[in-house]
Amino acid sequence: MGLDWSDWGRWARGLMGACISGVAGSLSAGGASMYVVPKDVNLQTPEGFHNLILITGITAFGAFITSLGKYLQQHPLPEDE
């Protein structure tokens, strides 16, 4: 039958959804870090806020890569039905 653009669109949408889901789930790690090390990670000081953004960003990037890998493992390319 062959692949058409809607197959690629569904695959790309699923890929983006997996990545967004991973990043959204990881955002709680930044908030949790404020409870673990409130002296170093907080919203009150510029250094604490910088650390919060840094921890949240690194965690989100890791979750993004993990979700991307999981999705590509299950759906390497759009499937031809």
mmCIF file of the N, C-alpha and C atoms, coordinates in Angstrom:
data_MODEL
# 
_entry.id   MODEL 
# 
loop_
_atom_site.group_PDB 
_atom_site.id 
_atom_site.type_symbol 
_atom_site.label_atom_id 
_atom_site.label_alt_id 
_atom_site.label_comp_id 
_atom_site.label_asym_id 
_atom_site.label_entity_id 
_atom_site.label_seq_id 
_atom_site.pdbx_PDB_ins_code 
_atom_site.Cartn_x 
_atom_site.Cartn_y 
_atom_site.Cartn_z 
_atom_site.occupancy 
_atom_site.B_iso_or_equiv 
_atom_site.pdbx_formal_charge 
_atom_site.auth_seq_id 
_atom_site.auth_comp_id 
_atom_site.auth_asym_id 
_atom_site.auth_atom_id 
_atom_site.pdbx_PDB_model_num 
ATOM 1   N N  . MET A 1 1  ? 0.812  -1.187 0.000  1.00 0.00 ? 1  MET A N  1 
ATOM 2   C CA . MET A 1 1  ? 0.000  0.000  0.000  1.00 0.00 ? 1  MET A CA 1 
ATOM 3   C C  . MET A 1 1  ? 0.861  1.258  0.000  1.00 0.00 ? 1  MET A C  1 
ATOM 4   N N  . GLY A 1 2  ? 1.869  1.309  0.848  1.00 0.00 ? 2  GLY A N  1 
ATOM 5   C CA . GLY A 1 2  ? 2.763  2.451  0.906  1.00 0.00 ? 2  GLY A CA 1 
ATOM 6   C C  . GLY A 1 2  ? 2.389  3.441  1.996  1.00 0.00 ? 2  GLY A C  1 
ATOM 7   N N  . LEU A 1 3  ? 3.365  4.230  2.346  1.00 0.00 ? 3  LEU A N  1 
ATOM 8   C CA . LEU A 1 3  ? 3.167  5.250  3.373  1.00 0.00 ? 3  LEU A CA 1 
ATOM 9   C C  . LEU A 1 3  ? 2.759  6.565  2.739  1.00 0.00 ? 3  LEU A C  1 
ATOM 10  N N  . ASP A 1 4  ? 1.856  7.275  3.384  1.00 0.00 ? 4  ASP A N  1 
ATOM 11  C CA . ASP A 1 4  ? 1.535  8.619  2.922  1.00 0.00 ? 4  ASP A CA 1 
ATOM 12  C C  . ASP A 1 4  ? 1.867  9.614  4.037  1.00 0.00 ? 4  ASP A C  1 
ATOM 13  N N  . TRP A 1 5  ? 1.620  10.887 3.785  1.00 0.00 ? 5  TRP A N  1 
ATOM 14  C CA . TRP A 1 5  ? 1.995  11.931 4.737  1.00 0.00 ? 5  TRP A CA 1 
ATOM 15  C C  . TRP A 1 5  ? 1.255  11.817 6.061  1.00 0.00 ? 5  TRP A C  1 
ATOM 16  N N  . SER A 1 6  ? 0.042  11.270 6.058  1.00 0.00 ? 6  SER A N  1 
ATOM 17  C CA . SER A 1 6  ? -0.689 11.137 7.317  1.00 0.00 ? 6  SER A CA 1 
ATOM 18  C C  . SER A 1 6  ? -0.020 10.121 8.238  1.00 0.00 ? 6  SER A C  1 
ATOM 19  N N  . ASP A 1 7  ? 0.608  9.079  7.657  1.00 0.00 ? 7  ASP A N  1 
ATOM 20  C CA . ASP A 1 7  ? 1.348  8.105  8.467  1.00 0.00 ? 7  ASP A CA 1 
ATOM 21  C C  . ASP A 1 7  ? 2.554  8.771  9.127  1.00 0.00 ? 7  ASP A C  1 
ATOM 22  N N  . TRP A 1 8  ? 3.267  9.579  8.360  1.00 0.00 ? 8  TRP A N  1 
ATOM 23  C CA . TRP A 1 8  ? 4.431  10.284 8.914  1.00 0.00 ? 8  TRP A CA 1 
ATOM 24  C C  . TRP A 1 8  ? 3.981  11.322 9.940  1.00 0.00 ? 8  TRP A C  1 
ATOM 25  N N  . GLY A 1 9  ? 2.851  11.959 9.691  1.00 0.00 ? 9  GLY A N  1 
ATOM 26  C CA . GLY A 1 9  ? 2.327  12.954 10.629 1.00 0.00 ? 9  GLY A CA 1 
ATOM 27  C C  . GLY A 1 9  ? 1.932  12.329 11.956 1.00 0.00 ? 9  GLY A C  1 
ATOM 28  N N  . ARG A 1 10 ? 1.283  11.168 11.900 1.00 0.00 ? 10 ARG A N  1 
ATOM 29  C CA . ARG A 1 10 ? 0.911  10.441 13.134 1.00 0.00 ? 10 ARG A CA 1 
ATOM 30  C C  . ARG A 1 10 ? 2.156  10.032 13.905 1.00 0.00 ? 10 ARG A C  1 
ATOM 31  N N  . TRP A 1 11 ? 3.152  9.547  13.180 1.00 0.00 ? 11 TRP A N  1 
ATOM 32  C CA . TRP A 1 11 ? 4.400  9.120  13.810 1.00 0.00 ? 11 TRP A CA 1 
ATOM 33  C C  . TRP A 1 11 ? 5.102  10.312 14.465 1.00 0.00 ? 11 TRP A C  1 
ATOM 34  N N  . ALA A 1 12 ? 5.187  11.446 13.760 1.00 0.00 ? 12 ALA A N  1 
ATOM 35  C CA . ALA A 1 12 ? 5.840  12.636 14.308 1.00 0.00 ? 12 ALA A CA 1 
ATOM 36  C C  . ALA A 1 12 ? 5.066  13.179 15.512 1.00 0.00 ? 12 ALA A C  1 
ATOM 37  N N  . ARG A 1 13 ? 3.743  13.149 15.443 1.00 0.00 ? 13 ARG A N  1 
ATOM 38  C CA . ARG A 1 13 ? 2.914  13.596 16.574 1.00 0.00 ? 13 ARG A CA 1 
ATOM 39  C C  . ARG A 1 13 ? 3.145  12.712 17.798 1.00 0.00 ? 13 ARG A C  1 
ATOM 40  N N  . GLY A 1 14 ? 3.231  11.418 17.582 1.00 0.00 ? 14 GLY A N  1 
ATOM 41  C CA . GLY A 1 14 ? 3.515  10.494 18.677 1.00 0.00 ? 14 GLY A CA 1 
ATOM 42  C C  . GLY A 1 14 ? 4.891  10.718 19.272 1.00 0.00 ? 14 GLY A C  1 
ATOM 43  N N  . LEU A 1 15 ? 5.856  11.006 18.409 1.00 0.00 ? 15 LEU A N  1 
ATOM 44  C CA . LEU A 1 15 ? 7.221  11.301 18.842 1.00 0.00 ? 15 LEU A CA 1 
ATOM 45  C C  . LEU A 1 15 ? 7.249  12.552 19.707 1.00 0.00 ? 15 LEU A C  1 
ATOM 46  N N  . MET A 1 16 ? 6.603  13.602 19.261 1.00 0.00 ? 16 MET A N  1 
ATOM 47  C CA . MET A 1 16 ? 6.556  14.851 20.036 1.00 0.00 ? 16 MET A CA 1 
ATOM 48  C C  . MET A 1 16 ? 5.802  14.645 21.343 1.00 0.00 ? 16 MET A C  1 
ATOM 49  N N  . GLY A 1 17 ? 4.717  13.887 21.301 1.00 0.00 ? 17 GLY A N  1 
ATOM 50  C CA . GLY A 1 17 ? 3.946  13.623 22.512 1.00 0.00 ? 17 GLY A CA 1 
ATOM 51  C C  . GLY A 1 17 ? 4.755  12.880 23.554 1.00 0.00 ? 17 GLY A C  1 
ATOM 52  N N  . ALA A 1 18 ? 5.542  11.906 23.121 1.00 0.00 ? 18 ALA A N  1 
ATOM 53  C CA . ALA A 1 18 ? 6.382  11.157 24.059 1.00 0.00 ? 18 ALA A CA 1 
ATOM 54  C C  . ALA A 1 18 ? 7.413  12.067 24.704 1.00 0.00 ? 18 ALA A C  1 
ATOM 55  N N  . CYS A 1 19 ? 8.017  12.936 23.924 1.00 0.00 ? 19 CYS A N  1 
ATOM 56  C CA . CYS A 1 19 ? 9.034  13.851 24.454 1.00 0.00 ? 19 CYS A CA 1 
ATOM 57  C C  . CYS A 1 19 ? 8.422  14.868 25.407 1.00 0.00 ? 19 CYS A C  1 
ATOM 58  N N  . ILE A 1 20 ? 7.292  15.428 25.054 1.00 0.00 ? 20 ILE A N  1 
ATOM 59  C CA . ILE A 1 20 ? 6.623  16.397 25.925 1.00 0.00 ? 20 ILE A CA 1 
ATOM 60  C C  . ILE A 1 20 ? 6.212  15.735 27.230 1.00 0.00 ? 20 ILE A C  1 
ATOM 61  N N  . SER A 1 21 ? 5.719  14.520 27.149 1.00 0.00 ? 21 SER A N  1 
ATOM 62  C CA . SER A 1 21 ? 5.321  13.788 28.345 1.00 0.00 ? 21 SER A CA 1 
ATOM 63  C C  . SER A 1 21 ? 6.510  13.557 29.269 1.00 0.00 ? 21 SER A C  1 
ATOM 64  N N  . GLY A 1 22 ? 7.641  13.191 28.725 1.00 0.00 ? 22 GLY A N  1 
ATOM 65  C CA . GLY A 1 22 ? 8.839  12.974 29.530 1.00 0.00 ? 22 GLY A CA 1 
ATOM 66  C C  . GLY A 1 22 ? 9.299  14.239 30.225 1.00 0.00 ? 22 GLY A C  1 
ATOM 67  N N  . VAL A 1 23 ? 9.318  15.342 29.486 1.00 0.00 ? 23 VAL A N  1 
ATOM 68  C CA . VAL A 1 23 ? 9.742  16.618 30.066 1.00 0.00 ? 23 VAL A CA 1 
ATOM 69  C C  . VAL A 1 23 ? 8.760  17.074 31.135 1.00 0.00 ? 23 VAL A C  1 
ATOM 70  N N  . ALA A 1 24 ? 7.475  16.952 30.877 1.00 0.00 ? 24 ALA A N  1 
ATOM 71  C CA . ALA A 1 24 ? 6.467  17.385 31.851 1.00 0.00 ? 24 ALA A CA 1 
ATOM 72  C C  . ALA A 1 24 ? 6.581  16.586 33.141 1.00 0.00 ? 24 ALA A C  1 
ATOM 73  N N  . GLY A 1 25 ? 6.809  15.310 33.034 1.00 0.00 ? 25 GLY A N  1 
ATOM 74  C CA . GLY A 1 25 ? 6.946  14.482 34.221 1.00 0.00 ? 25 GLY A CA 1 
ATOM 75  C C  . GLY A 1 25 ? 8.189  14.803 35.026 1.00 0.00 ? 25 GLY A C  1 
ATOM 76  N N  . SER A 1 26 ? 9.223  15.266 34.360 1.00 0.00 ? 26 SER A N  1 
ATOM 77  C CA . SER A 1 26 ? 10.486 15.543 35.058 1.00 0.00 ? 26 SER A CA 1 
ATOM 78  C C  . SER A 1 26 ? 10.486 16.892 35.770 1.00 0.00 ? 26 SER A C  1 
ATOM 79  N N  . LEU A 1 27 ? 9.537  17.748 35.490 1.00 0.00 ? 27 LEU A N  1 
ATOM 80  C CA . LEU A 1 27 ? 9.547  19.078 36.109 1.00 0.00 ? 27 LEU A CA 1 
ATOM 81  C C  . LEU A 1 27 ? 9.374  19.017 37.619 1.00 0.00 ? 27 LEU A C  1 
ATOM 82  N N  . SER A 1 28 ? 8.782  17.958 38.115 1.00 0.00 ? 28 SER A N  1 
ATOM 83  C CA . SER A 1 28 ? 8.632  17.825 39.563 1.00 0.00 ? 28 SER A CA 1 
ATOM 84  C C  . SER A 1 28 ? 9.982  17.643 40.248 1.00 0.00 ? 28 SER A C  1 
ATOM 85  N N  . ALA A 1 29 ? 10.978 17.153 39.538 1.00 0.00 ? 29 ALA A N  1 
ATOM 86  C CA . ALA A 1 29 ? 12.305 16.979 40.140 1.00 0.00 ? 29 ALA A CA 1 
ATOM 87  C C  . ALA A 1 29 ? 12.906 18.326 40.541 1.00 0.00 ? 29 ALA A C  1 
ATOM 88  N N  . GLY A 1 30 ? 12.679 19.344 39.752 1.00 0.00 ? 30 GLY A N  1 
ATOM 89  C CA . GLY A 1 30 ? 13.170 20.673 40.109 1.00 0.00 ? 30 GLY A CA 1 
ATOM 90  C C  . GLY A 1 30 ? 12.517 21.176 41.380 1.00 0.00 ? 30 GLY A C  1 
ATOM 91  N N  . GLY A 1 31 ? 11.212 20.994 41.466 1.00 0.00 ? 31 GLY A N  1 
ATOM 92  C CA . GLY A 1 31 ? 10.496 21.414 42.671 1.00 0.00 ? 31 GLY A CA 1 
ATOM 93  C C  . GLY A 1 31 ? 10.914 20.611 43.886 1.00 0.00 ? 31 GLY A C  1 
ATOM 94  N N  . ALA A 1 32 ? 11.132 19.328 43.700 1.00 0.00 ? 32 ALA A N  1 
ATOM 95  C CA . ALA A 1 32 ? 11.543 18.477 44.819 1.00 0.00 ? 32 ALA A CA 1 
ATOM 96  C C  . ALA A 1 32 ? 12.933 18.848 45.317 1.00 0.00 ? 32 ALA A C  1 
ATOM 97  N N  . SER A 1 33 ? 13.785 19.313 44.422 1.00 0.00 ? 33 SER A N  1 
ATOM 98  C CA . SER A 1 33 ? 15.140 19.670 44.842 1.00 0.00 ? 33 SER A CA 1 
ATOM 99  C C  . SER A 1 33 ? 15.137 20.847 45.822 1.00 0.00 ? 33 SER A C  1 
ATOM 100 N N  . MET A 1 34 ? 14.111 21.684 45.780 1.00 0.00 ? 34 MET A N  1 
ATOM 101 C CA . MET A 1 34 ? 14.028 22.798 46.728 1.00 0.00 ? 34 MET A CA 1 
ATOM 102 C C  . MET A 1 34 ? 13.795 22.290 48.147 1.00 0.00 ? 34 MET A C  1 
ATOM 103 N N  . TYR A 1 35 ? 13.171 21.137 48.296 1.00 0.00 ? 35 TYR A N  1 
ATOM 104 C CA . TYR A 1 35 ? 12.946 20.565 49.619 1.00 0.00 ? 35 TYR A CA 1 
ATOM 105 C C  . TYR A 1 35 ? 14.173 19.816 50.132 1.00 0.00 ? 35 TYR A C  1 
ATOM 106 N N  . VAL A 1 36 ? 14.962 19.269 49.223 1.00 0.00 ? 36 VAL A N  1 
ATOM 107 C CA . VAL A 1 36 ? 16.134 18.491 49.615 1.00 0.00 ? 36 VAL A CA 1 
ATOM 108 C C  . VAL A 1 36 ? 17.291 19.407 50.020 1.00 0.00 ? 36 VAL A C  1 
ATOM 109 N N  . VAL A 1 37 ? 17.549 20.427 49.221 1.00 0.00 ? 37 VAL A N  1 
ATOM 110 C CA . VAL A 1 37 ? 18.639 21.369 49.514 1.00 0.00 ? 37 VAL A CA 1 
ATOM 111 C C  . VAL A 1 37 ? 18.123 22.810 49.417 1.00 0.00 ? 37 VAL A C  1 
ATOM 112 N N  . PRO A 1 38 ? 17.280 23.215 50.354 1.00 0.00 ? 38 PRO A N  1 
ATOM 113 C CA . PRO A 1 38 ? 16.670 24.548 50.253 1.00 0.00 ? 38 PRO A CA 1 
ATOM 114 C C  . PRO A 1 38 ? 17.673 25.694 50.359 1.00 0.00 ? 38 PRO A C  1 
ATOM 115 N N  . LYS A 1 39 ? 18.820 25.446 50.957 1.00 0.00 ? 39 LYS A N  1 
ATOM 116 C CA . LYS A 1 39 ? 19.829 26.503 51.072 1.00 0.00 ? 39 LYS A CA 1 
ATOM 117 C C  . LYS A 1 39 ? 20.441 26.825 49.703 1.00 0.00 ? 39 LYS A C  1 
ATOM 118 N N  . ASP A 1 40 ? 20.596 25.789 48.871 1.00 0.00 ? 40 ASP A N  1 
ATOM 119 C CA . ASP A 1 40 ? 21.252 25.959 47.572 1.00 0.00 ? 40 ASP A CA 1 
ATOM 120 C C  . ASP A 1 40 ? 20.290 26.084 46.400 1.00 0.00 ? 40 ASP A C  1 
ATOM 121 N N  . VAL A 1 41 ? 19.071 25.565 46.540 1.00 0.00 ? 41 VAL A N  1 
ATOM 122 C CA . VAL A 1 41 ? 18.086 25.599 45.457 1.00 0.00 ? 41 VAL A CA 1 
ATOM 123 C C  . VAL A 1 41 ? 16.817 26.228 46.007 1.00 0.00 ? 41 VAL A C  1 
ATOM 124 N N  . ASN A 1 42 ? 16.524 27.440 45.538 1.00 0.00 ? 42 ASN A N  1 
ATOM 125 C CA . ASN A 1 42 ? 15.353 28.150 46.059 1.00 0.00 ? 42 ASN A CA 1 
ATOM 126 C C  . ASN A 1 42 ? 14.918 29.229 45.079 1.00 0.00 ? 42 ASN A C  1 
ATOM 127 N N  . LEU A 1 43 ? 13.841 29.910 45.435 1.00 0.00 ? 43 LEU A N  1 
ATOM 128 C CA . LEU A 1 43 ? 13.325 31.004 44.604 1.00 0.00 ? 43 LEU A CA 1 
ATOM 129 C C  . LEU A 1 43 ? 13.681 32.373 45.176 1.00 0.00 ? 43 LEU A C  1 
ATOM 130 N N  . GLN A 1 44 ? 14.346 32.404 46.330 1.00 0.00 ? 44 GLN A N  1 
ATOM 131 C CA . GLN A 1 44 ? 14.606 33.667 47.009 1.00 0.00 ? 44 GLN A CA 1 
ATOM 132 C C  . GLN A 1 44 ? 15.894 34.353 46.563 1.00 0.00 ? 44 GLN A C  1 
ATOM 133 N N  . THR A 1 45 ? 16.905 33.589 46.178 1.00 0.00 ? 45 THR A N  1 
ATOM 134 C CA . THR A 1 45 ? 18.182 34.195 45.800 1.00 0.00 ? 45 THR A CA 1 
ATOM 135 C C  . THR A 1 45 ? 18.462 33.936 44.320 1.00 0.00 ? 45 THR A C  1 
ATOM 136 N N  . PRO A 1 46 ? 19.227 34.831 43.696 1.00 0.00 ? 46 PRO A N  1 
ATOM 137 C CA . PRO A 1 46 ? 19.568 34.596 42.282 1.00 0.00 ? 46 PRO A CA 1 
ATOM 138 C C  . PRO A 1 46 ? 20.337 33.286 42.071 1.00 0.00 ? 46 PRO A C  1 
ATOM 139 N N  . GLU A 1 47 ? 21.248 32.969 42.988 1.00 0.00 ? 47 GLU A N  1 
ATOM 140 C CA . GLU A 1 47 ? 22.017 31.715 42.860 1.00 0.00 ? 47 GLU A CA 1 
ATOM 141 C C  . GLU A 1 47 ? 21.096 30.506 43.035 1.00 0.00 ? 47 GLU A C  1 
ATOM 142 N N  . GLY A 1 48 ? 20.190 30.578 44.006 1.00 0.00 ? 48 GLY A N  1 
ATOM 143 C CA . GLY A 1 48 ? 19.259 29.483 44.243 1.00 0.00 ? 48 GLY A CA 1 
ATOM 144 C C  . GLY A 1 48 ? 18.328 29.269 43.063 1.00 0.00 ? 48 GLY A C  1 
ATOM 145 N N  . PHE A 1 49 ? 17.857 30.365 42.468 1.00 0.00 ? 49 PHE A N  1 
ATOM 146 C CA . PHE A 1 49 ? 16.987 30.268 41.303 1.00 0.00 ? 49 PHE A CA 1 
ATOM 147 C C  . PHE A 1 49 ? 17.748 29.690 40.112 1.00 0.00 ? 49 PHE A C  1 
ATOM 148 N N  . HIS A 1 50 ? 18.991 30.117 39.935 1.00 0.00 ? 50 HIS A N  1 
ATOM 149 C CA . HIS A 1 50 ? 19.832 29.583 38.859 1.00 0.00 ? 50 HIS A CA 1 
ATOM 150 C C  . HIS A 1 50 ? 20.011 28.077 39.024 1.00 0.00 ? 50 HIS A C  1 
ATOM 151 N N  . ASN A 1 51 ? 20.277 27.640 40.255 1.00 0.00 ? 51 ASN A N  1 
ATOM 152 C CA . ASN A 1 51 ? 20.424 26.202 40.516 1.00 0.00 ? 51 ASN A CA 1 
ATOM 153 C C  . ASN A 1 51 ? 19.124 25.444 40.231 1.00 0.00 ? 51 ASN A C  1 
ATOM 154 N N  . LEU A 1 52 ? 17.994 26.050 40.576 1.00 0.00 ? 52 LEU A N  1 
ATOM 155 C CA . LEU A 1 52 ? 16.694 25.430 40.311 1.00 0.00 ? 52 LEU A CA 1 
ATOM 156 C C  . LEU A 1 52 ? 16.486 25.238 38.810 1.00 0.00 ? 52 LEU A C  1 
ATOM 157 N N  . ILE A 1 53 ? 16.761 26.272 38.053 1.00 0.00 ? 53 ILE A N  1 
ATOM 158 C CA . ILE A 1 53 ? 16.615 26.193 36.592 1.00 0.00 ? 53 ILE A CA 1 
ATOM 159 C C  . ILE A 1 53 ? 17.583 25.163 36.010 1.00 0.00 ? 53 ILE A C  1 
ATOM 160 N N  . LEU A 1 54 ? 18.797 25.142 36.527 1.00 0.00 ? 54 LEU A N  1 
ATOM 161 C CA . LEU A 1 54 ? 19.805 24.205 36.041 1.00 0.00 ? 54 LEU A CA 1 
ATOM 162 C C  . LEU A 1 54 ? 19.389 22.752 36.311 1.00 0.00 ? 54 LEU A C  1 
ATOM 163 N N  . ILE A 1 55 ? 18.967 22.459 37.529 1.00 0.00 ? 55 ILE A N  1 
ATOM 164 C CA . ILE A 1 55 ? 18.549 21.095 37.878 1.00 0.00 ? 55 ILE A CA 1 
ATOM 165 C C  . ILE A 1 55 ? 17.323 20.684 37.063 1.00 0.00 ? 55 ILE A C  1 
ATOM 166 N N  . THR A 1 56 ? 16.359 21.585 36.966 1.00 0.00 ? 56 THR A N  1 
ATOM 167 C CA . THR A 1 56 ? 15.146 21.278 36.202 1.00 0.00 ? 56 THR A CA 1 
ATOM 168 C C  . THR A 1 56 ? 15.476 21.064 34.727 1.00 0.00 ? 56 THR A C  1 
ATOM 169 N N  . GLY A 1 57 ? 16.327 21.875 34.166 1.00 0.00 ? 57 GLY A N  1 
ATOM 170 C CA . GLY A 1 57 ? 16.704 21.748 32.760 1.00 0.00 ? 57 GLY A CA 1 
ATOM 171 C C  . GLY A 1 57 ? 17.446 20.462 32.458 1.00 0.00 ? 57 GLY A C  1 
ATOM 172 N N  . ILE A 1 58 ? 18.384 20.111 33.321 1.00 0.00 ? 58 ILE A N  1 
ATOM 173 C CA . ILE A 1 58 ? 19.147 18.875 33.108 1.00 0.00 ? 58 ILE A CA 1 
ATOM 174 C C  . ILE A 1 58 ? 18.236 17.659 33.223 1.00 0.00 ? 58 ILE A C  1 
ATOM 175 N N  . THR A 1 59 ? 17.352 17.668 34.217 1.00 0.00 ? 59 THR A N  1 
ATOM 176 C CA . THR A 1 59 ? 16.422 16.554 34.389 1.00 0.00 ? 59 THR A CA 1 
ATOM 177 C C  . THR A 1 59 ? 15.455 16.461 33.210 1.00 0.00 ? 59 THR A C  1 
ATOM 178 N N  . ALA A 1 60 ? 14.955 17.603 32.753 1.00 0.00 ? 60 ALA A N  1 
ATOM 179 C CA . ALA A 1 60 ? 14.033 17.617 31.618 1.00 0.00 ? 60 ALA A CA 1 
ATOM 180 C C  . ALA A 1 60 ? 14.722 17.108 30.354 1.00 0.00 ? 60 ALA A C  1 
ATOM 181 N N  . PHE A 1 61 ? 15.961 17.488 30.147 1.00 0.00 ? 61 PHE A N  1 
ATOM 182 C CA . PHE A 1 61 ? 16.693 17.022 28.971 1.00 0.00 ? 61 PHE A CA 1 
ATOM 183 C C  . PHE A 1 61 ? 16.892 15.507 29.029 1.00 0.00 ? 61 PHE A C  1 
ATOM 184 N N  . GLY A 1 62 ? 17.253 14.988 30.206 1.00 0.00 ? 62 GLY A N  1 
ATOM 185 C CA . GLY A 1 62 ? 17.417 13.547 30.360 1.00 0.00 ? 62 GLY A CA 1 
ATOM 186 C C  . GLY A 1 62 ? 16.117 12.798 30.103 1.00 0.00 ? 62 GLY A C  1 
ATOM 187 N N  . ALA A 1 63 ? 15.007 13.329 30.616 1.00 0.00 ? 63 ALA A N  1 
ATOM 188 C CA . ALA A 1 63 ? 13.706 12.699 30.395 1.00 0.00 ? 63 ALA A CA 1 
ATOM 189 C C  . ALA A 1 63 ? 13.300 12.782 28.927 1.00 0.00 ? 63 ALA A C  1 
ATOM 190 N N  . PHE A 1 64 ? 13.630 13.888 28.278 1.00 0.00 ? 64 PHE A N  1 
ATOM 191 C CA . PHE A 1 64 ? 13.359 14.053 26.851 1.00 0.00 ? 64 PHE A CA 1 
ATOM 192 C C  . PHE A 1 64 ? 14.074 12.970 26.046 1.00 0.00 ? 64 PHE A C  1 
ATOM 193 N N  . ILE A 1 65 ? 15.359 12.774 26.315 1.00 0.00 ? 65 ILE A N  1 
ATOM 194 C CA . ILE A 1 65 ? 16.151 11.775 25.584 1.00 0.00 ? 65 ILE A CA 1 
ATOM 195 C C  . ILE A 1 65 ? 15.632 10.364 25.866 1.00 0.00 ? 65 ILE A C  1 
ATOM 196 N N  . THR A 1 66 ? 15.281 10.095 27.137 1.00 0.00 ? 66 THR A N  1 
ATOM 197 C CA . THR A 1 66 ? 14.767 8.771  27.495 1.00 0.00 ? 66 THR A CA 1 
ATOM 198 C C  . THR A 1 66 ? 13.446 8.479  26.786 1.00 0.00 ? 66 THR A C  1 
ATOM 199 N N  . SER A 1 67 ? 12.533 9.440  26.814 1.00 0.00 ? 67 SER A N  1 
ATOM 200 C CA . SER A 1 67 ? 11.235 9.252  26.155 1.00 0.00 ? 67 SER A CA 1 
ATOM 201 C C  . SER A 1 67 ? 11.399 9.107  24.647 1.00 0.00 ? 67 SER A C  1 
ATOM 202 N N  . LEU A 1 68 ? 12.292 9.892  24.078 1.00 0.00 ? 68 LEU A N  1 
ATOM 203 C CA . LEU A 1 68 ? 12.582 9.799  22.647 1.00 0.00 ? 68 LEU A CA 1 
ATOM 204 C C  . LEU A 1 68 ? 13.083 8.398  22.301 1.00 0.00 ? 68 LEU A C  1 
ATOM 205 N N  . GLY A 1 69 ? 14.020 7.892  23.090 1.00 0.00 ? 69 GLY A N  1 
ATOM 206 C CA . GLY A 1 69 ? 14.556 6.558  22.846 1.00 0.00 ? 69 GLY A CA 1 
ATOM 207 C C  . GLY A 1 69 ? 13.511 5.467  22.985 1.00 0.00 ? 69 GLY A C  1 
ATOM 208 N N  . LYS A 1 70 ? 12.658 5.574  23.998 1.00 0.00 ? 70 LYS A N  1 
ATOM 209 C CA . LYS A 1 70 ? 11.601 4.574  24.190 1.00 0.00 ? 70 LYS A CA 1 
ATOM 210 C C  . LYS A 1 70 ? 10.629 4.569  23.013 1.00 0.00 ? 70 LYS A C  1 
ATOM 211 N N  . TYR A 1 71 ? 10.243 5.762  22.572 1.00 0.00 ? 71 TYR A N  1 
ATOM 212 C CA . TYR A 1 71 ? 9.301  5.831  21.449 1.00 0.00 ? 71 TYR A CA 1 
ATOM 213 C C  . TYR A 1 71 ? 9.937  5.269  20.178 1.00 0.00 ? 71 TYR A C  1 
ATOM 214 N N  . LEU A 1 72 ? 11.176 5.638  19.923 1.00 0.00 ? 72 LEU A N  1 
ATOM 215 C CA . LEU A 1 72 ? 11.840 5.143  18.711 1.00 0.00 ? 72 LEU A CA 1 
ATOM 216 C C  . LEU A 1 72 ? 12.111 3.645  18.778 1.00 0.00 ? 72 LEU A C  1 
ATOM 217 N N  . GLN A 1 73 ? 12.252 3.095  19.971 1.00 0.00 ? 73 GLN A N  1 
ATOM 218 C CA . GLN A 1 73 ? 12.418 1.651  20.100 1.00 0.00 ? 73 GLN A CA 1 
ATOM 219 C C  . GLN A 1 73 ? 11.133 0.930  19.696 1.00 0.00 ? 73 GLN A C  1 
ATOM 220 N N  . GLN A 1 74 ? 9.991  1.491  20.077 1.00 0.00 ? 74 GLN A N  1 
ATOM 221 C CA . GLN A 1 74 ? 8.713  0.866  19.751 1.00 0.00 ? 74 GLN A CA 1 
ATOM 222 C C  . GLN A 1 74 ? 8.231  1.199  18.341 1.00 0.00 ? 74 GLN A C  1 
ATOM 223 N N  . HIS A 1 75 ? 8.570  2.395  17.854 1.00 0.00 ? 75 HIS A N  1 
ATOM 224 C CA . HIS A 1 75 ? 8.116  2.861  16.538 1.00 0.00 ? 75 HIS A CA 1 
ATOM 225 C C  . HIS A 1 75 ? 9.289  3.468  15.774 1.00 0.00 ? 75 HIS A C  1 
ATOM 226 N N  . PRO A 1 76 ? 10.206 2.647  15.254 1.00 0.00 ? 76 PRO A N  1 
ATOM 227 C CA . PRO A 1 76 ? 11.379 3.208  14.571 1.00 0.00 ? 76 PRO A CA 1 
ATOM 228 C C  . PRO A 1 76 ? 11.012 4.059  13.362 1.00 0.00 ? 76 PRO A C  1 
ATOM 229 N N  . LEU A 1 77 ? 9.987  3.642  12.641 1.00 0.00 ? 77 LEU A N  1 
ATOM 230 C CA . LEU A 1 77 ? 9.477  4.373  11.472 1.00 0.00 ? 77 LEU A CA 1 
ATOM 231 C C  . LEU A 1 77 ? 7.979  4.159  11.414 1.00 0.00 ? 77 LEU A C  1 
ATOM 232 N N  . PRO A 1 78 ? 7.269  4.990  10.678 1.00 0.00 ? 78 PRO A N  1 
ATOM 233 C CA . PRO A 1 78 ? 5.824  4.743  10.525 1.00 0.00 ? 78 PRO A CA 1 
ATOM 234 C C  . PRO A 1 78 ? 5.598  3.353  9.944  1.00 0.00 ? 78 PRO A C  1 
ATOM 235 N N  . GLU A 1 79 ? 4.527  2.729  10.427 1.00 0.00 ? 79 GLU A N  1 
ATOM 236 C CA . GLU A 1 79 ? 4.250  1.363  9.972  1.00 0.00 ? 79 GLU A CA 1 
ATOM 237 C C  . GLU A 1 79 ? 3.341  1.372  8.749  1.00 0.00 ? 79 GLU A C  1 
ATOM 238 N N  . ASP A 1 80 ? 3.698  0.549  7.798  1.00 0.00 ? 80 ASP A N  1 
ATOM 239 C CA . ASP A 1 80 ? 2.899  0.383  6.592  1.00 0.00 ? 80 ASP A CA 1 
ATOM 240 C C  . ASP A 1 80 ? 1.867  -0.705 6.855  1.00 0.00 ? 80 ASP A C  1 
ATOM 241 N N  . GLU A 1 81 ? 0.612  -0.340 6.811  1.00 0.00 ? 81 GLU A N  1 
ATOM 242 C CA . GLU A 1 81 ? -0.452 -1.318 7.147  1.00 0.00 ? 81 GLU A CA 1 
ATOM 243 C C  . GLU A 1 81 ? -0.849 -2.133 5.956  1.00 0.00 ? 81 GLU A C  1 
# 
